[in-house]
Amino acid sequence: MAAPADLQERRLAHMKRLALALLGAAALTYALATVMEPRHPAWGYLAAFAEAAMVGAMADWFAVVALFRHPLGLPIPHTAIIPENKSRIGANLAGFICNNFLSTPQVLAKLAQFDPAGRLADWLARPEQGQQLGRLGVMLVRYGLSAFDDARVRAFLGQAAASGLARLDVSRAAGQVLHALTEGNRHQALLDEVLGQVSSLVEGDSVQEHITDAIAREIKALRYVGLDQMAARLATRKVVAVVARTLADLAAQPDHPLRLRFDIHTREFIERLQHDPAFQARGEQLRADLLAHPSLGEYLHGLWDEVLAWLHADLERPESSIGQRIAQLAGKLGERLRADEDMRRWINEQITAAAPLAIDRYREDIRRYIVERVDAWNTDEMTRELERNVGRDLQFIRINGTLVGGLVGLGIHALTAWLKG
């Protein structure tokens, strides 16, 4: 099968030969008709047709050739129009594209018709697209694993993590975290949950039995008369009752003294974590011990190797769970977006709002790129490429010029003969 460029070249050459053949036929006809004209007036009409056909053919040949080069190599003014005006053509082409295809109103109107959110929802909801995204995700993850599973990358990440941990103020950071957790008395809700769990634990049969046995073992004097278990159960019930009552009071009274003491101790502990030099020194020592311990690096490397091994094994399977998960998420997202008209409208509104900024920002860049790209083309190559693509159609101008010119010449000759009577 011939390449497109070769096929275009052959078609262009064929049309050139056809146009030249018509010119040759018109010249032979003119010569014959001129010789035979004295024998019959009809030959005069044929000669007039052929003469005008030659003029039309030559004039249109000149016009077509003048677009691409100097006819016969002569530097005639206003010929070789395309090579001589390459820069202006590039500027005009850039202006045409930017003004007629990239103007803000036109792009916004096209976006309104396009409905990006709706098309995105339909695209994501199709199972085959979800599978395609899943395969793409697997390919990207596999590439990422191959790229990052390198000793140099591991060393770099390890050094970066160690450097970040070395700069971490453990005590102050812990104080800030606790401060955020306790702000607005959030810790009281945690205390209520702990109180509830402790109450349920103390009232459980197994715990009470354990307390009873512990108390019975301590009452040695009553063991000999068989009253140790009875006394232990009575003591257990009292202990449980006291604990339950205390817990109930704590839960029911926001200003209970134990709650207030809990608040005070919590605030003091946070304050010491953030500002006490002794606590900060202990945090720094803990951090130093952690960094110096060889087991930490071994653990992290082992954990990283296990994660990589699992990921590689999953990605090598035809039905990768990662790929399936990506496909499922894409499908669910598409279905949810398709069902949520408000969300689609919001997405379209955001795109419409952002589009003018992007258009105004990049329109001139596109214009400059087109101008620079056309200006950088090799003139001869550009001329050959244009002639290859549009030259075949331009040969019809020569053919039509031959035929139309001949008919016009025939008409003029006939009119002249008629006027002469």
KETIDO-375612 format. One record per residue (C-alpha): z, x negated, y negated; residue number from 1. Coordinates in Angstrom, 3 decimals. Layout:
Z | X | Y | NUM;
...
//
This chain:
0.000 | 0.000 | 0.000 | 1;
-1.011 | -1.409 | -3.376 | 2;
1.596 | -2.136 | -5.993 | 3;
1.677 | 0.303 | -8.956 | 4;
0.530 | -2.400 | -11.390 | 5;
-2.456 | -3.330 | -9.196 | 6;
-3.381 | 0.324 | -8.778 | 7;
-3.243 | 0.842 | -12.538 | 8;
-5.429 | -2.220 | -13.082 | 9;
-8.067 | -0.912 | -10.649 | 10;
-8.087 | 2.536 | -12.232 | 11;
-8.424 | 1.028 | -15.704 | 12;
-11.284 | -1.227 | -14.578 | 13;
-13.014 | 1.771 | -12.965 | 14;
-12.842 | 3.825 | -16.174 | 15;
-14.113 | 0.887 | -18.235 | 16;
-17.091 | 0.535 | -15.912 | 17;
-17.768 | 4.259 | -16.159 | 18;
-17.690 | 4.208 | -19.985 | 19;
-19.916 | 1.111 | -20.040 | 20;
-22.322 | 2.736 | -17.580 | 21;
-22.687 | 5.738 | -19.885 | 22;
-23.453 | 3.421 | -22.796 | 23;
-26.032 | 1.612 | -20.703 | 24;
-27.562 | 4.919 | -19.617 | 25;
-27.735 | 6.048 | -23.256 | 26;
-29.465 | 2.767 | -24.227 | 27;
-32.056 | 3.055 | -21.437 | 28;
-32.635 | 6.711 | -22.303 | 29;
-33.139 | 5.836 | -25.951 | 30;
-35.646 | 3.124 | -25.079 | 31;
-37.568 | 5.411 | -22.755 | 32;
-37.545 | 8.365 | -25.140 | 33;
-38.706 | 6.184 | -28.055 | 34;
-41.660 | 4.932 | -26.034 | 35;
-42.586 | 8.431 | -24.830 | 36;
-41.970 | 10.263 | -28.115 | 37;
-45.674 | 10.244 | -29.259 | 38;
-46.676 | 12.105 | -26.097 | 39;
-44.419 | 15.132 | -26.646 | 40;
-41.964 | 16.288 | -29.359 | 41;
-39.241 | 16.884 | -26.740 | 42;
-38.860 | 13.137 | -26.288 | 43;
-37.728 | 12.968 | -29.908 | 44;
-34.820 | 15.240 | -29.167 | 45;
-33.850 | 13.061 | -26.191 | 46;
-34.141 | 9.922 | -28.315 | 47;
-31.918 | 11.449 | -31.008 | 48;
-29.330 | 12.376 | -28.355 | 49;
-29.354 | 8.892 | -26.834 | 50;
-29.211 | 7.161 | -30.215 | 51;
-26.200 | 9.167 | -31.371 | 52;
-24.564 | 8.691 | -27.972 | 53;
-24.838 | 4.908 | -28.360 | 54;
-23.357 | 5.079 | -31.840 | 55;
-20.460 | 7.244 | -30.634 | 56;
-19.836 | 5.015 | -27.617 | 57;
-19.840 | 1.819 | -29.692 | 58;
-17.638 | 3.317 | -32.404 | 59;
-15.034 | 4.564 | -29.884 | 60;
-15.200 | 1.274 | -27.946 | 61;
-14.390 | -0.498 | -31.202 | 62;
-11.517 | 1.908 | -31.917 | 63;
-9.991 | 1.551 | -28.437 | 64;
-10.320 | -2.218 | -28.317 | 65;
-8.949 | -2.564 | -31.851 | 66;
-5.662 | -1.121 | -30.677 | 67;
-5.017 | -4.072 | -28.359 | 68;
-7.071 | -7.034 | -29.615 | 69;
-9.747 | -8.214 | -32.030 | 70;
-13.130 | -6.829 | -30.887 | 71;
-15.339 | -9.689 | -29.639 | 72;
-12.606 | -12.053 | -30.838 | 73;
-13.542 | -11.506 | -34.477 | 74;
-10.550 | -11.340 | -36.901 | 75;
-11.681 | -8.039 | -38.392 | 76;
-9.034 | -6.482 | -40.672 | 77;
-6.950 | -3.680 | -39.193 | 78;
-7.723 | -4.626 | -35.604 | 79;
-5.314 | -5.817 | -32.862 | 80;
-3.053 | -3.124 | -34.272 | 81;
-0.339 | -3.234 | -31.594 | 82;
0.129 | -7.044 | -31.470 | 83;
-0.010 | -7.379 | -35.255 | 84;
2.539 | -4.605 | -35.826 | 85;
4.915 | -5.197 | -32.937 | 86;
8.040 | -5.416 | -35.100 | 87;
7.153 | -2.299 | -37.082 | 88;
6.406 | -0.421 | -33.851 | 89;
9.824 | -1.423 | -32.498 | 90;
11.554 | -0.226 | -35.655 | 91;
9.618 | 3.059 | -35.628 | 92;
10.318 | 3.561 | -31.929 | 93;
14.036 | 2.947 | -32.459 | 94;
14.084 | 5.347 | -35.392 | 95;
12.227 | 8.000 | -33.408 | 96;
14.651 | 7.793 | -30.477 | 97;
17.783 | 7.705 | -32.628 | 98;
16.654 | 10.477 | -34.972 | 99;
15.201 | 12.811 | -32.361 | 100;
17.374 | 12.170 | -29.313 | 101;
20.666 | 10.728 | -30.568 | 102;
21.398 | 12.738 | -33.693 | 103;
24.885 | 14.229 | -33.636 | 104;
23.852 | 17.939 | -33.787 | 105;
21.340 | 17.498 | -30.962 | 106;
23.783 | 15.681 | -28.692 | 107;
26.526 | 18.245 | -29.337 | 108;
24.128 | 21.112 | -28.629 | 109;
23.104 | 19.423 | -25.375 | 110;
26.746 | 18.891 | -24.408 | 111;
27.476 | 22.569 | -25.040 | 112;
24.628 | 23.521 | -22.696 | 113;
25.535 | 20.872 | -20.148 | 114;
29.166 | 22.051 | -19.571 | 115;
30.516 | 18.661 | -18.375 | 116;
33.797 | 20.060 | -17.019 | 117;
32.090 | 22.759 | -14.976 | 118;
29.584 | 20.321 | -13.518 | 119;
32.378 | 17.872 | -12.720 | 120;
34.364 | 20.595 | -10.958 | 121;
31.337 | 21.661 | -8.888 | 122;
30.540 | 18.051 | -8.047 | 123;
34.083 | 17.231 | -6.921 | 124;
34.438 | 20.460 | -4.926 | 125;
31.451 | 19.668 | -2.704 | 126;
32.670 | 18.087 | 0.578 | 127;
29.841 | 15.554 | 0.703 | 128;
30.792 | 14.245 | -2.741 | 129;
34.420 | 13.927 | -1.688 | 130;
33.323 | 11.930 | 1.361 | 131;
31.167 | 9.755 | -0.884 | 132;
34.125 | 9.101 | -3.189 | 133;
36.244 | 8.325 | -0.149 | 134;
33.719 | 5.752 | 1.076 | 135;
33.485 | 4.273 | -2.392 | 136;
37.284 | 4.080 | -2.634 | 137;
37.504 | 2.373 | 0.760 | 138;
34.836 | -0.120 | -0.286 | 139;
36.663 | -0.917 | -3.532 | 140;
40.034 | -1.265 | -1.821 | 141;
38.541 | -3.481 | 0.875 | 142;
36.948 | -5.668 | -1.772 | 143;
40.221 | -5.841 | -3.691 | 144;
42.141 | -6.857 | -0.584 | 145;
39.610 | -9.549 | 0.270 | 146;
39.667 | -10.867 | -3.277 | 147;
43.460 | -10.900 | -3.660 | 148;
44.283 | -12.100 | -0.145 | 149;
44.118 | -15.701 | -1.261 | 150;
46.770 | -18.401 | -1.320 | 151;
46.026 | -19.142 | -4.974 | 152;
46.503 | -15.508 | -5.942 | 153;
49.737 | -15.297 | -3.962 | 154;
51.058 | -18.420 | -5.603 | 155;
50.140 | -17.146 | -9.050 | 156;
51.738 | -13.732 | -8.484 | 157;
54.829 | -15.337 | -6.985 | 158;
55.230 | -17.644 | -9.954 | 159;
54.681 | -14.773 | -12.370 | 160;
57.277 | -12.627 | -10.597 | 161;
59.768 | -15.481 | -10.505 | 162;
59.166 | -16.227 | -14.181 | 163;
59.679 | -12.580 | -15.109 | 164;
62.846 | -12.340 | -13.033 | 165;
64.125 | -15.585 | -14.549 | 166;
63.831 | -14.066 | -18.021 | 167;
65.539 | -10.850 | -16.985 | 168;
69.054 | -10.297 | -18.353 | 169;
70.462 | -8.560 | -15.280 | 170;
73.760 | -7.462 | -16.834 | 171;
72.230 | -6.143 | -20.048 | 172;
69.399 | -4.415 | -18.166 | 173;
71.877 | -2.723 | -15.818 | 174;
73.909 | -1.594 | -18.825 | 175;
70.830 | -0.119 | -20.480 | 176;
69.868 | 1.731 | -17.305 | 177;
73.379 | 3.168 | -16.910 | 178;
73.450 | 4.119 | -20.577 | 179;
70.218 | 6.057 | -20.146 | 180;
71.535 | 7.728 | -17.001 | 181;
74.814 | 8.796 | -18.606 | 182;
73.441 | 9.839 | -21.996 | 183;
74.075 | 13.498 | -22.698 | 184;
76.754 | 13.640 | -19.953 | 185;
74.133 | 13.524 | -17.231 | 186;
76.644 | 11.738 | -15.026 | 187;
78.889 | 14.820 | -15.027 | 188;
76.271 | 16.670 | -12.984 | 189;
76.321 | 13.753 | -10.550 | 190;
80.109 | 13.926 | -10.446 | 191;
79.964 | 17.658 | -9.656 | 192;
77.598 | 16.942 | -6.781 | 193;
79.893 | 14.199 | -5.461 | 194;
82.917 | 16.509 | -5.721 | 195;
81.100 | 19.190 | -3.761 | 196;
80.118 | 16.751 | -1.032 | 197;
83.669 | 15.348 | -0.784 | 198;
85.130 | 18.861 | -0.615 | 199;
82.774 | 19.814 | 2.215 | 200;
83.586 | 16.570 | 4.007 | 201;
87.366 | 16.981 | 3.754 | 202;
87.253 | 20.569 | 4.947 | 203;
85.197 | 19.660 | 8.001 | 204;
86.833 | 19.950 | 11.426 | 205;
85.956 | 16.443 | 12.541 | 206;
87.502 | 14.857 | 9.422 | 207;
90.653 | 16.951 | 9.705 | 208;
90.950 | 15.984 | 13.372 | 209;
90.606 | 12.334 | 12.430 | 210;
93.326 | 12.670 | 9.755 | 211;
95.578 | 14.444 | 12.233 | 212;
95.220 | 11.670 | 14.819 | 213;
95.888 | 9.013 | 12.168 | 214;
99.058 | 10.759 | 10.983 | 215;
100.201 | 11.362 | 14.566 | 216;
99.933 | 7.680 | 15.369 | 217;
102.159 | 6.860 | 12.395 | 218;
104.911 | 9.341 | 13.383 | 219;
106.291 | 7.341 | 16.262 | 220;
109.703 | 8.955 | 16.292 | 221;
108.351 | 12.438 | 17.058 | 222;
106.027 | 11.200 | 19.766 | 223;
108.835 | 11.150 | 22.337 | 224;
109.715 | 14.814 | 21.832 | 225;
106.073 | 15.982 | 21.683 | 226;
106.127 | 17.056 | 18.036 | 227;
103.858 | 14.382 | 16.654 | 228;
100.670 | 16.453 | 16.860 | 229;
102.330 | 19.532 | 15.358 | 230;
103.732 | 17.564 | 12.441 | 231;
100.425 | 15.783 | 11.946 | 232;
98.518 | 19.076 | 11.768 | 233;
100.954 | 20.441 | 9.210 | 234;
100.637 | 17.283 | 7.157 | 235;
96.841 | 17.392 | 7.463 | 236;
96.715 | 20.956 | 6.174 | 237;
98.818 | 19.939 | 3.215 | 238;
96.648 | 16.916 | 2.510 | 239;
93.457 | 18.954 | 2.726 | 240;
94.950 | 21.691 | 0.551 | 241;
96.024 | 19.189 | -2.104 | 242;
92.619 | 17.458 | -2.070 | 243;
90.761 | 20.786 | -2.179 | 244;
92.895 | 22.059 | -5.031 | 245;
92.421 | 18.836 | -6.967 | 246;
88.669 | 18.931 | -6.430 | 247;
88.541 | 22.597 | -7.473 | 248;
90.467 | 21.812 | -10.652 | 249;
88.117 | 18.919 | -11.406 | 250;
85.064 | 21.109 | -10.877 | 251;
86.418 | 24.018 | -12.936 | 252;
87.834 | 22.080 | -15.908 | 253;
85.346 | 20.031 | -17.999 | 254;
88.304 | 18.530 | -19.897 | 255;
90.337 | 17.641 | -16.794 | 256;
92.241 | 14.347 | -17.311 | 257;
90.532 | 12.743 | -14.321 | 258;
87.139 | 13.650 | -15.751 | 259;
88.108 | 12.157 | -19.090 | 260;
89.312 | 8.991 | -17.383 | 261;
86.027 | 8.857 | -15.479 | 262;
84.111 | 9.094 | -18.773 | 263;
86.251 | 6.400 | -20.369 | 264;
85.859 | 4.001 | -17.459 | 265;
82.111 | 4.628 | -17.335 | 266;
81.637 | 3.905 | -21.036 | 267;
83.821 | 0.820 | -20.834 | 268;
81.875 | -0.466 | -17.847 | 269;
78.533 | 0.044 | -19.632 | 270;
79.904 | -1.662 | -22.745 | 271;
81.056 | -4.656 | -20.708 | 272;
77.712 | -4.904 | -18.930 | 273;
75.887 | -5.057 | -22.238 | 274;
78.228 | -7.217 | -24.292 | 275;
80.835 | -8.962 | -22.117 | 276;
79.921 | -12.675 | -21.671 | 277;
81.743 | -12.794 | -18.347 | 278;
79.661 | -9.948 | -16.934 | 279;
76.498 | -11.511 | -18.304 | 280;
77.386 | -14.832 | -16.698 | 281;
77.928 | -13.110 | -13.353 | 282;
74.544 | -11.374 | -13.715 | 283;
72.837 | -14.692 | -14.448 | 284;
74.535 | -16.282 | -11.462 | 285;
73.416 | -13.413 | -9.246 | 286;
69.866 | -13.807 | -10.503 | 287;
69.943 | -17.576 | -9.930 | 288;
71.304 | -17.149 | -6.405 | 289;
68.610 | -14.586 | -5.660 | 290;
65.813 | -16.842 | -6.908 | 291;
67.169 | -19.871 | -5.082 | 292;
67.593 | -18.085 | -1.769 | 293;
64.702 | -19.010 | 0.577 | 294;
64.948 | -15.724 | 2.431 | 295;
63.721 | -13.824 | -0.634 | 296;
60.340 | -15.564 | -0.673 | 297;
60.019 | -15.255 | 3.095 | 298;
60.863 | -11.566 | 2.929 | 299;
58.384 | -10.862 | 0.152 | 300;
55.616 | -12.818 | 1.890 | 301;
56.319 | -11.060 | 5.162 | 302;
56.335 | -7.670 | 3.480 | 303;
53.052 | -8.464 | 1.699 | 304;
51.453 | -9.606 | 4.981 | 305;
52.530 | -6.394 | 6.730 | 306;
51.130 | -4.242 | 3.935 | 307;
47.837 | -6.141 | 3.975 | 308;
47.580 | -5.927 | 7.764 | 309;
48.145 | -2.163 | 7.688 | 310;
45.635 | -1.667 | 4.909 | 311;
43.001 | -3.794 | 6.641 | 312;
43.507 | -1.918 | 9.914 | 313;
43.216 | 1.440 | 8.179 | 314;
40.146 | 0.481 | 6.155 | 315;
38.314 | -0.788 | 9.238 | 316;
38.593 | 2.592 | 10.958 | 317;
35.624 | 4.984 | 10.524 | 318;
38.064 | 7.760 | 9.671 | 319;
40.221 | 5.793 | 7.270 | 320;
43.304 | 7.706 | 6.153 | 321;
42.884 | 6.214 | 2.673 | 322;
39.284 | 7.419 | 2.498 | 323;
40.220 | 10.863 | 3.807 | 324;
43.037 | 11.105 | 1.315 | 325;
40.700 | 10.246 | -1.557 | 326;
38.194 | 12.848 | -0.328 | 327;
40.916 | 15.495 | -0.015 | 328;
42.268 | 14.740 | -3.487 | 329;
38.756 | 14.961 | -4.960 | 330;
38.122 | 18.301 | -3.271 | 331;
41.459 | 19.772 | -4.340 | 332;
40.958 | 18.529 | -7.884 | 333;
37.497 | 20.083 | -7.989 | 334;
38.722 | 23.429 | -6.643 | 335;
41.645 | 23.505 | -9.038 | 336;
39.447 | 22.571 | -11.986 | 337;
36.868 | 25.169 | -10.969 | 338;
39.551 | 27.870 | -10.905 | 339;
41.170 | 26.854 | -14.200 | 340;
38.944 | 27.993 | -17.051 | 341;
41.430 | 26.883 | -19.708 | 342;
41.444 | 23.338 | -18.355 | 343;
37.657 | 23.208 | -18.237 | 344;
37.496 | 24.490 | -21.793 | 345;
40.014 | 21.818 | -22.850 | 346;
37.974 | 19.032 | -21.219 | 347;
34.786 | 20.245 | -22.885 | 348;
36.572 | 20.446 | -26.228 | 349;
37.849 | 16.882 | -25.894 | 350;
34.395 | 15.583 | -24.997 | 351;
32.839 | 17.497 | -27.879 | 352;
35.466 | 16.149 | -30.264 | 353;
35.040 | 12.548 | -29.084 | 354;
31.235 | 12.624 | -28.887 | 355;
30.495 | 12.357 | -32.656 | 356;
32.665 | 9.257 | -32.921 | 357;
30.896 | 7.627 | -29.991 | 358;
27.455 | 8.667 | -31.251 | 359;
28.072 | 7.381 | -34.757 | 360;
29.617 | 4.220 | -33.346 | 361;
26.807 | 3.309 | -30.950 | 362;
23.694 | 4.892 | -32.492 | 363;
23.037 | 1.923 | -34.752 | 364;
23.793 | -0.464 | -31.894 | 365;
21.134 | 1.300 | -29.810 | 366;
18.705 | 1.171 | -32.725 | 367;
19.253 | -2.576 | -33.172 | 368;
18.960 | -3.179 | -29.435 | 369;
15.570 | -1.428 | -29.258 | 370;
14.270 | -3.307 | -32.303 | 371;
15.468 | -6.669 | -30.980 | 372;
14.189 | -5.947 | -27.469 | 373;
10.695 | -5.005 | -28.637 | 374;
10.629 | -7.959 | -31.021 | 375;
11.575 | -10.304 | -28.187 | 376;
8.710 | -9.146 | -25.945 | 377;
5.878 | -11.562 | -25.404 | 378;
3.004 | -10.130 | -27.445 | 379;
0.315 | -10.733 | -24.821 | 380;
2.459 | -9.338 | -22.014 | 381;
3.376 | -6.270 | -24.073 | 382;
-0.277 | -5.664 | -24.937 | 383;
-1.366 | -5.978 | -21.308 | 384;
1.421 | -3.665 | -20.153 | 385;
0.552 | -1.006 | -22.729 | 386;
-3.135 | -1.243 | -21.953 | 387;
-2.427 | -1.006 | -18.240 | 388;
-0.398 | 2.176 | -18.718 | 389;
-2.432 | 4.018 | -21.373 | 390;
-5.783 | 2.204 | -21.325 | 391;
-7.238 | 4.420 | -18.596 | 392;
-6.656 | 7.534 | -20.685 | 393;
-8.116 | 5.800 | -23.733 | 394;
-11.368 | 5.182 | -21.858 | 395;
-11.908 | 8.936 | -21.909 | 396;
-12.223 | 8.561 | -25.682 | 397;
-15.202 | 6.292 | -25.116 | 398;
-16.721 | 8.668 | -22.583 | 399;
-16.156 | 11.693 | -24.781 | 400;
-17.438 | 9.768 | -27.807 | 401;
-20.664 | 9.030 | -25.921 | 402;
-21.225 | 12.641 | -24.913 | 403;
-20.021 | 14.250 | -28.158 | 404;
-21.929 | 11.726 | -30.264 | 405;
-25.103 | 12.484 | -28.316 | 406;
-24.683 | 16.227 | -28.766 | 407;
-24.029 | 15.796 | -32.491 | 408;
-27.148 | 13.609 | -32.797 | 409;
-29.170 | 16.194 | -30.881 | 410;
-27.919 | 18.921 | -33.190 | 411;
-28.755 | 16.947 | -36.317 | 412;
-32.242 | 16.170 | -35.003 | 413;
-32.856 | 19.794 | -34.134 | 414;
-31.646 | 20.954 | -37.532 | 415;
-33.847 | 18.375 | -39.253 | 416;
-36.880 | 19.482 | -37.249 | 417;
-36.198 | 23.114 | -38.024 | 418;
-35.857 | 22.415 | -41.754 | 419;
-39.181 | 20.555 | -41.722 | 420;
-40.749 | 23.674 | -40.228 | 421;
//
